[in-house]
Amino acid sequence: MIFSRRSNAVLRLARAAVVTAAAAAAGCATASRFDATAARFDASSLPSVELADVPFFPQKQFQCGPAALATILAYEGLDVDPDALAPAVYVKGLKGSLQAELLAATRRHGLIPYVLEPTADDLFAEVRSGKPVLVLENLALPRVPVWHYAVVVGFDAERGDVVLRSGKRRRHTERLGRFLRHLRLGGDWAFVALGPDEPPPATATPERYVRALAGAEPLLGAAADAAYSSALTRWPRDPLVLFAGAGHELAAARYENAAGLYETLLALEPHHAAARNNLANALAEQGCRTEALHQARAALADVANESPLRSAIEDTVGSLERDAAAAAAAPEPASCAR
């Protein structure tokens, strides 16, 4: 995101790898890798684990989605049940639930849904870390699918079985190969739910976590502060996390915090024009007109003429030049000395 002085609004513009997708549907199917993983996944190296305290909600007919979602939400301490969730996630005409609806319902309950990379290693790593994983399986054939949501709660290393909360069975088991095949046929889709005050998932990457947080942020309110803090603790020198965290601070009018994060990012990527533009705005809000204008002009020098960022940065420069002319004789705060 880049902040425009003229509109005082956040302009969501194209930025490599993340910004254009930040609030998009995170449940879209990705390239299939569970099938390849099944062939080389060494189950003997995976220790037994079972999250025995994960709740169980036996599903009603065609309503595995509400039951699976209630399972992971209740595990996070929420007072939910499938019947209450069904109106929001169950589509009667489809006799099932869409992935996007499950993610949206998770956000509405104040949690962050994080869609996993489609690998067996990541899925079982999350279970070992203490997170039940909601998965979509196809229990039949590609052309005649039987869709089913279940929750992975463990792995029995001695038997080679995956342990699930599934259908009307509290402890349903599937052979690993069969389970991975069901996942592949289901689009390799799985996610965990976490509270905003929890650390990022064990297998999280900065890009995927920022995407998940961006999708949930409008519904998190002040709780988003903790989520950004956790991301910055986990990845204190990741440019994307710094950029997103600084943008959150700037939008919350915590200008000094925002400036500090932008400066850390610019020390890593000196030609990051969007960060430098936003730093200019953070400085201007603190009354540091001279340095703000310097940063804005530097940002403009770093952006190409055809860049979609250019008009917003030109607006920042123009606004700061007018402010500087209008307040030429006014002293700046002592804190502006840099």
C-alpha positions in Angstrom: 0.0 0.0 0.0 1.1 3.5 -0.7 -0.3 6.6 1.1 -1.4 9.6 -0.9 -1.2 13.0 0.7 -4.0 14.5 -1.4 -6.6 11.9 -0.8 -5.4 10.7 2.7 -6.4 7.2 1.6 -4.7 4.0 1.0 -4.2 3.2 -2.6 -3.9 -0.5 -3.2 -1.5 -0.7 -6.1 0.5 -3.5 -7.8 3.5 -4.6 -5.8 5.7 -7.6 -6.5 4.4 -10.8 -5.1 1.9 -9.6 -2.6 -0.1 -6.4 -2.6 -2.4 -7.1 -5.5 -3.3 -10.5 -3.9 -3.3 -9.5 -0.3 -7.1 -9.3 0.1 -8.0 -11.8 -2.6 -9.5 -15.2 -2.0 -6.8 -17.2 -0.3 -8.6 -20.5 -0.8 -7.9 -20.8 -4.6 -6.4 -24.1 -5.5 -2.6 -24.1 -6.1 -0.4 -26.4 -8.0 -0.7 -30.0 -7.0 2.1 -31.4 -4.9 0.5 -33.8 -2.5 0.7 -36.6 -5.1 4.4 -36.1 -5.6 4.9 -35.8 -1.8 3.1 -39.1 -1.2 5.7 -40.9 -3.3 8.7 -39.6 -1.4 7.2 -38.8 2.1 9.0 -41.0 4.6 6.3 -41.8 7.2 8.8 -43.7 9.3 10.5 -40.3 10.1 7.2 -38.9 11.4 6.7 -39.4 15.1 3.3 -40.2 16.5 1.2 -37.3 17.6 -2.5 -36.9 18.4 -4.3 -33.8 19.6 -6.7 -35.7 21.8 -8.4 -32.6 23.2 -9.6 -31.3 19.8 -13.5 -31.1 20.1 -15.7 -33.3 17.9 -19.0 -32.3 16.3 -20.7 -35.2 14.4 -21.9 -33.9 11.1 -25.4 -33.8 9.8 -26.2 -34.9 6.2 -24.0 -32.9 3.7 -22.9 -30.6 6.5 -19.2 -31.6 7.0 -18.2 -28.0 6.4 -19.9 -26.5 9.4 -18.8 -29.5 11.5 -15.2 -29.2 10.5 -15.2 -25.5 11.0 -16.8 -25.7 14.4 -14.0 -28.2 15.3 -11.1 -25.8 14.7 -13.0 -22.7 16.0 -13.9 -24.5 19.2 -10.3 -25.6 19.7 -9.4 -21.9 19.6 -11.7 -21.4 22.6 -14.8 -20.0 20.7 -18.3 -21.0 21.8 -19.6 -22.3 18.4 -21.6 -25.2 17.1 -22.3 -26.4 13.5 -26.0 -25.5 13.5 -25.1 -21.9 14.2 -22.4 -21.8 11.6 -24.4 -23.6 8.9 -26.4 -20.5 7.6 -23.2 -18.7 6.8 -21.2 -21.5 5.2 -23.6 -24.2 4.0 -25.0 -23.7 0.4 -28.2 -25.7 0.2 -28.2 -25.8 -3.6 -24.7 -27.3 -3.6 -25.3 -29.6 -0.6 -22.0 -28.4 0.7 -19.7 -25.5 1.7 -17.3 -23.5 -0.4 -13.8 -23.0 0.7 -14.1 -19.2 0.5 -17.1 -19.3 2.9 -15.1 -21.3 5.5 -12.3 -18.7 5.4 -14.7 -15.8 5.6 -16.5 -17.3 8.6 -13.2 -17.9 10.3 -12.4 -14.2 9.9 -15.8 -13.1 11.1 -15.1 -15.0 14.3 -11.9 -12.9 14.9 -9.4 -15.5 13.8 -6.9 -15.6 10.9 -7.3 -18.5 8.5 -3.9 -19.5 7.1 -3.9 -21.7 4.0 -1.0 -24.1 4.0 1.5 -24.9 1.3 0.3 -28.1 -0.2 2.9 -30.4 1.2 2.6 -33.3 3.7 5.6 -32.0 5.6 3.8 -28.7 6.3 0.5 -30.3 7.2 2.0 -32.7 9.7 4.4 -30.0 11.1 1.3 -27.9 12.0 -0.3 -30.8 13.8 3.0 -31.5 15.7 3.0 -27.8 16.6 -0.5 -28.2 18.2 -2.7 -27.0 15.4 -5.6 -29.2 14.0 -5.7 -28.8 10.2 -9.0 -28.5 8.3 -8.7 -30.3 4.9 -10.8 -30.8 1.8 -10.8 -34.3 0.5 -12.3 -35.9 -2.6 -13.3 -39.4 -1.6 -14.1 -40.6 -5.0 -12.9 -39.7 -8.6 -12.0 -36.5 -10.4 -15.0 -36.7 -12.7 -17.4 -37.9 -10.0 -16.2 -36.1 -6.9 -17.4 -36.7 -3.4 -16.3 -33.7 -1.5 -15.6 -33.9 2.2 -14.2 -31.6 4.9 -12.4 -33.2 7.8 -9.9 -32.1 10.5 -6.5 -33.8 10.9 -5.6 -34.2 14.5 -2.7 -36.7 14.5 -0.6 -39.4 12.9 -0.1 -43.0 14.2 3.5 -43.8 13.2 3.2 -47.5 14.2 0.2 -48.1 11.9 1.0 -45.4 9.3 -2.5 -43.9 9.8 -3.7 -40.3 9.7 -6.1 -39.5 12.5 -9.0 -37.2 11.8 -12.2 -35.8 13.2 -14.4 -36.8 10.2 -18.1 -37.2 9.5 -19.7 -39.0 12.5 -16.5 -40.5 13.7 -14.6 -38.8 16.5 -11.4 -40.8 15.7 -11.4 -41.8 12.0 -8.2 -43.1 10.6 -6.9 -43.3 7.0 -3.8 -44.9 5.6 -1.3 -42.2 4.7 -1.2 -42.9 0.9 -5.0 -43.0 0.7 -5.3 -39.7 2.7 -2.8 -37.9 0.5 -4.6 -39.1 -2.6 -7.9 -37.8 -1.3 -6.2 -34.5 -0.7 -4.7 -34.3 -4.2 -8.1 -35.0 -5.7 -9.6 -32.3 -3.4 -7.2 -29.7 -4.7 -4.5 -29.9 -2.1 -6.3 -27.5 0.1 -5.9 -27.2 3.9 -5.8 -24.4 6.5 -5.4 -23.6 10.2 -7.1 -21.0 12.3 -5.2 -18.9 14.7 -5.9 -16.0 17.1 -4.3 -12.6 16.3 -2.3 -12.8 19.5 -0.7 -16.2 18.5 2.6 -16.4 16.7 2.4 -17.2 13.0 1.9 -20.8 12.1 5.0 -23.1 12.4 5.2 -23.4 8.6 4.3 -19.9 7.7 6.2 -17.9 5.1 6.2 -14.1 5.3 4.2 -13.7 2.0 1.5 -16.2 2.9 1.1 -14.9 6.4 0.8 -11.3 5.3 -1.7 -12.3 2.7 -3.7 -14.2 5.4 -3.5 -11.2 7.8 -4.5 -8.7 5.1 -7.6 -10.7 4.4 -8.6 -10.9 8.1 -7.4 -7.4 9.2 -10.7 -5.5 8.4 -12.5 -7.7 10.9 -9.8 -7.9 13.6 -10.0 -4.3 14.8 -7.4 -3.4 17.4 -6.5 -7.1 17.7 -4.6 -6.7 14.4 -1.9 -4.9 16.4 -0.8 -8.2 18.0 -0.8 -10.0 14.7 1.5 -7.5 13.1 3.7 -7.5 16.2 4.0 -11.3 16.1 4.9 -11.1 12.4 7.6 -8.5 13.0 9.0 -10.6 15.9 9.2 -13.7 13.6 10.6 -11.9 10.6 12.2 -8.6 11.8 14.2 -8.0 8.6 11.7 -9.3 6.0 10.9 -6.4 3.6 7.3 -7.4 3.0 6.6 -7.8 6.7 8.2 -4.5 7.5 6.2 -2.8 4.7 2.9 -4.3 5.8 3.6 -3.5 9.5 4.7 0.0 8.7 1.5 0.5 6.7 -0.6 -0.7 9.6 1.1 1.7 12.0 0.7 4.6 9.5 -3.0 3.9 9.0 -3.4 3.8 12.8 -1.8 7.3 13.0 1.2 6.0 15.0 3.6 8.0 12.8 6.8 7.6 14.8 6.4 3.8 14.8 5.6 3.8 11.1 8.7 5.9 10.3 11.0 3.6 12.3 9.7 0.6 10.4 10.0 2.3 7.0 13.6 3.3 7.9 14.5 -0.2 8.8 13.1 -1.4 5.4 14.9 1.3 3.5 18.2 0.3 5.1 17.6 -3.1 3.5 16.1 -1.9 0.2 17.2 1.7 -0.4 15.3 2.0 -3.7 11.9 0.9 -2.3 9.9 3.9 -3.6 6.6 3.0 -2.0 8.2 2.7 1.5 10.1 6.0 1.0 6.9 7.8 -0.1 5.1 6.5 3.0 8.0 7.5 5.2 7.6 11.0 3.8 4.0 11.1 4.8 4.8 9.7 8.3 7.5 12.4 8.8 5.1 15.1 7.5 2.5 14.1 10.0 5.1 14.7 12.7 5.8 18.2 11.4 9.2 17.3 9.8 8.5 19.1 6.6 12.1 19.3 5.3 13.0 15.7 5.7 9.6 14.6 4.5 10.1 16.6 1.2 13.6 15.1 0.9 12.3 11.6 1.2 9.4 12.2 -1.2 11.7 13.6 -3.9 14.0 10.6 -3.5 11.0 8.3 -3.9 10.1 10.1 -7.1 13.6 9.7 -8.4 13.4 6.0 -7.8 10.1 5.3 -9.6 9.8 4.8 -13.3 7.6 7.0 -15.4 5.2 4.2 -16.3 4.9 2.9 -12.7 1.4 2.9 -11.2 3.1 4.3 -8.1 4.3 7.5 -9.8 1.1 9.5 -9.6 0.7 8.9 -5.9 4.3 9.9 -5.3 4.0 13.0 -7.4 0.9 13.9 -5.4 3.0 13.5 -2.2 5.8 15.7 -3.5 3.4 18.4 -4.7 1.5 18.5 -1.4 4.7 18.7 0.6 6.1 21.4 -1.5 3.0 23.5 -0.9 3.1 22.8 2.8 6.8 23.8 2.9 6.1 27.1 1.1 3.1 27.9 3.4 5.1 27.3 6.6 8.5 28.4 5.5 9.1 30.4 8.6 7.6 28.0 11.1 10.1 26.1 13.2 10.0 22.3 13.1 9.9 20.1 16.2 13.3 19.4 17.7 12.7 15.7 17.2 12.9 16.3 13.4 16.7 16.6 13.6 17.9 13.3 12.0 
